[in-house]
Amino acid sequence: MGKVTLESVRKVYPSGFEAVSRFDLDVADSEFIVLVGPSGCGKSTTLRMIAGLEPVTEGRIQIAGRDVTNVHPKDRDVAMVFQSYALYPHMNARANMEFGLKIRKTPKDEIARRVSEAAALLGIVDLLDKKPATMSGGQRQRVALGRAIVREPQVFLFDEPLSNLDAKLRSKMRVELKRLHQRLRATMIYVTHDQVEAMTLGDRIVIMSDGKVEQIATPMEAYLKPASVFVAGFIGRNKMNIFPGSVDGGSVRWLAGEIAKVEGPDRGNLVIGLRPENVRLSREQSGSGVNGTIDVIEELGDELVLSILVGTELIAASAPASSGFYRGEEIFISADPAHLHFFDSGTTKRLEL
Amino acid sequence: MKLYKSYTPYLLILPALVIYSAMILIPAMATPYYSLHHTDKSYKKLDWVGFDNYKKLAPEFIKEEGAPSDPTFIRFPRTDEEISVRSFASALNNNVVYLFLTLLFEVGFGLFLAALVSRDGRLYGMFRVLFFAPMILSLVVVGILFKVMLRPEIGLVPQFFGLIGIESLRTQQWLADPNTALLTISIISGWVYAGFYLVLFSAGLKRIPKELVEAAMVDGATPRQVFWRIQFPLLRDVTSVCILLCITGAFKAYDLFWVLSNSKPDNFTHIVPTYIVEKAFNHGDLGYASAIAMIVTTIIFIVTAIHLWRTRKREKLQF
């Protein structure tokens, strides 16, 4: 059904700028895939190539087993939700939703059935006779979703659909999207720059940077085993601490000290990462550990985020709100070796020691 | 010495004001006055005649007993007999026909070009130069140019038809044949003004967010459906300005008609402005010409007012 395959897809703009290089991806039927990365990483371009709005320079795209690389968007049987909603301003919500079906000459009663079903599902029955200009951002977003749903397409494409909403509404819509996916069991490809959206929505996420795929994995895999320094820094609510280091005689040297002990061969030229939530803090030295001073404390209610000055570097660490740390306190940092992430400093790829 | 005095701004606009007053403001204000008078050919004597000039126009629009057919607008061509008794009505009739033809050849063709350009941006530079260039030419020059090109048998256009073997079009009297004169002039004025409407429509199309077009494409619309169902309805404010400009333009046209008819428009190439000029300055009947001007101005004013009122009443489109 809604399988999507991208084979070595490449996009080079006439200016010579390579927006996407060799993108390979197999999206299973009814899978929710999130393309995530900073702006300009090629994620939107990739989505637009799947929609047919951007010609493919090299490679092939298949939707539901059909090669659509050179097929016009109208014949791809995909529906797209845009960041700006892109509702037709001269039509009311109902006409917006009906547009794609009327174009396809769907029977009238079928159109009416689908529109009223989608409207009920999204809670927008009251909006059907309103024009987009009179609706709020959240309402427009629902209508835009409705317009995609009534089409019953092979694949749903979302291009940063929640970016224009305020934070509260965004997290509400995120949950609704997730529910919608569970209910429709449709294939969805979703683009965002927000790693929280990626983590919470995706069955699998594709992390991109500079037109290249850094990692394709489930959210937990990307969190626990980031494939590169970029992914390590990008995924995670609190940014990972990433500094150069080495392994020397079973001792992990990081920030001018021994942070942990591991078993394995010696290695120089490493980049070592440790998530703030995995930093082990103690007031007294016991075994491995480097010494630092608490510079800033951010209180988030349930937890504290500490910025600890170690030499000249700042390390982020989280601690329970009840831990009683104070500014200027001397503290020892160490880590469980299982929580340390090792990367080759040359290729920036993950290493398993 | 202080150069700037409180009256300096007025001094600066004075030359323009004097010219504007002499050429436009005073004549315009004098028109209603003249329309109530009768002049002789020397224009020296002005006799008050009340509404006689207007009354003279009335029979043109009233069906006479036993008249051959219903003298309503937009019938083209008409019989010579009909034209001769209704010379103003036929000029007005020609003008309305001309208006619809220019809506087609100027506005319609401009919209068509803009639609092409919106699908392939590279065309814009080329089209703009190609179709906007005629706008810079004086209409008198354009008229002479086309008169030469259309001269039967030897002009560029008849020769072209000769080359492709259409003999009847080679000898066609494009500007002297009642069946083709108005059409020919309309096409020429389309050539002159389509570029102007192209630029207006292109600017309007560029204002429409790209995502709307893309959303329609993904929704399954063909390029033609995207244009007619999304872009064209969203252009309505631009379209309505264009139509207004075209209406006022058609009732102000003069140069092309005058040049292309060798300063002697026939019944079938007379439009209201040429008819007014002929009555006022060739026949010396300034009062009668002024009455016509008053009536036509009133008609255009009403049409424009209705159009503007309808435009203002609709809700604004937000993108």
Boltz contact constraints between the chains, C-beta under 6 A:
constraints:
  - contact:
      token1: [A, 51]
      token2: [B, 218]
      max_distance: 6.0
  - contact:
      token1: [A, 53]
      token2: [B, 214]
      max_distance: 6.0
  - contact:
      token1: [A, 73]
      token2: [B, 217]
      max_distance: 6.0
  - contact:
      token1: [A, 73]
      token2: [B, 218]
      max_distance: 6.0
  - contact:
      token1: [A, 74]
      token2: [B, 217]
      max_distance: 6.0
  - contact:
      token1: [A, 74]
      token2: [B, 220]
      max_distance: 6.0
  - contact:
      token1: [A, 80]
      token2: [B, 218]
      max_distance: 6.0
  - contact:
      token1: [A, 82]
      token2: [B, 211]
      max_distance: 6.0
  - contact:
      token1: [A, 84]
      token2: [B, 211]
      max_distance: 6.0
  - contact:
      token1: [A, 86]
      token2: [B, 211]
      max_distance: 6.0
  - contact:
      token1: [A, 86]
      token2: [B, 212]
      max_distance: 6.0
  - contact:
      token1: [A, 86]
      token2: [B, 215]
      max_distance: 6.0
  - contact:
      token1: [A, 89]
      token2: [B, 317]
      max_distance: 6.0
  - contact:
      token1: [A, 89]
      token2: [B, 318]
      max_distance: 6.0
  - contact:
      token1: [A, 89]
      token2: [B, 319]
      max_distance: 6.0
  - contact:
      token1: [A, 90]
      token2: [B, 233]
      max_distance: 6.0
  - contact:
      token1: [A, 99]
      token2: [B, 219]
      max_distance: 6.0
  - contact:
      token1: [A, 100]
      token2: [B, 219]
      max_distance: 6.0
  - contact:
      token1: [A, 100]
      token2: [B, 220]
      max_distance: 6.0
  - contact:
      token1: [A, 103]
      token2: [B, 220]
      max_distance: 6.0
  - contact:
      token1: [A, 103]
      token2: [B, 221]
      max_distance: 6.0
  - contact:
      token1: [A, 104]
      token2: [B, 220]
      max_distance: 6.0
  - contact:
      token1: [A, 133]
      token2: [B, 318]
      max_distance: 6.0
